[in-house]
Amino acid sequence: MTNKLDNKELPRHREAQSKLQSTSRKLPNKSEIILQALKRKRGASLNELCKITGWQTHSIRGHISGTLRKKKKLNISSDLTKTGVRRYRLIEEYI
C-alpha cells in the first residue's frame, strides 16, 4: 500500500491551498501578542504573559529585556504591586 497522492489530487490541493492563503488573515505572532498585553492600562504580569504565549518565565524576561527594550528601543516599565506581583507595561511617550 503506497501513501502517494494521485496526479489528479495534486492540482486541487494546490488550488485549495492558494485560496486558503489568499483569504486567511495574518495571525499575530507572540511578540505582537506580548506588546498588546503590555499596552493595556494595567500592563501584564509575568504569569499572564506565560499563559498567553506558552513561554517560560526566563524567555519572557529575555524577550522584554533584549528585543523590546534594546532592539526596539521601547520604554517598558516594571512595577512591583502591593501583593508582590511584578507587572510590566509599555510607557508611550508623546513628543
N, C-alpha and C positions, 0 to 999 in steps of 0.2 A: 504494500500500500504506500503510495507516494503522497507527499503533502504539498505538491507544487500546484500553483494556480493554472488554470486553463488560460489559453491566449484570449479567449472570449471574455473572461472575467477581468483581465488586467485594464483595458481601457475604461470600463465602468468604475473601477476602483480609483483610477487616476482622476476621472471626471468628478466623482463624488468628493474626493479629497480636495480638489481645487475649488469646488463650490463651497465646501466647509471652510476653507481658509479665507475665502473672499467675504463670507457672510459673518464669520465669528469676530467678536470684538477682542481687542488686545487685553489680556488679563494683567493686572498689576503684579510686578514682581515683589519679592519680600522686602526689598529696600524701600519701595514705594509704600508698601503697607505700613512699615515702621514709621516712615515720615508722616503718613496720615494720622497715625496714633499719637505721634509727638506734637502734631499741630493742634490737638484738642486743648481746650482751656486748662484742664487738669493734667494734661500730658498722659504718660503711661508709666506704670511700674514695670520692673524687670520681669515679674511673673506674668503680667498681661502680655508683654512683648514675646515671652517664651511661648505662651499659649497660642498666640495668633500666627507665629512663624514656625513653631516646631523646633526652633534652635535652642541650644543650651545657653546658660547664663553667660559664660565666658565669650561665646560667639556674639551675643547681643552687645555686651560691653565693648568688645573689639570693633564691632561694626560702628557703634556710636563714636568711639574714640578715633578710629582710623579713617573710616570712609566719610562719615558725616562731618566730623569736626575738622580733620586735617585735609582731606582731599576736596570735599565740597565746601569747606570754609563756612559751615553753618554754626550758629550760636545755639548750643544745646545747654539748657540749664539742668542741674542735678540738685534736687532739694530733698531733704530728709523730713518726713512728716512727723507729727506728734506720736504716732503709733510705731515709728521706727521703719516705715516703708520708704524706700528711695524712689522718687518719681522723676522721670526725665521729660522735658518738654522743649519744644522749639521756640526760641525767642525771635520774633520777627521785628526787625528794626526798620522804621520808616525814616528815610532821609529826605 
